[in-house]
Amino acid sequence: MTGRGPSGSLAAHVEITSITVQRGDVIQIGGRPYRVADLVQLHSGAKRLLFETGEALTMNTRSSLIALRMRKR
C-alpha cells in the first residue's frame, strides 16, 4: 500500500528487520503508531528501537515487522 504524505512524499508499508529498520519508520504496536527516533546496535545483530514517546522495543535478528516508511519523491 502506498499513499501521499506531507510535502508530496510517498508513504509505503515495508517489511523491516533489525538490519533494515530506519529512523523515522512508524511501527504500529497494540493499535498505536510509534515513530522510531533512534537505534542502538546490540550484540549478535539485535537492535533496540527508541521511539519518540520514550518507549523502547528490542528487535532480534529473526524479528520481522511491517512499518510505514516515508519516501521522498
Secondary structure, DSSP 4 states (H G I P E B T S, - for coil): -EEE-GGG-EEEEEEE-TTT--TT-EEEETTEEEEEEEEEE-GGG-EEEEETTS-EEEE-TT--EEEEEEE--
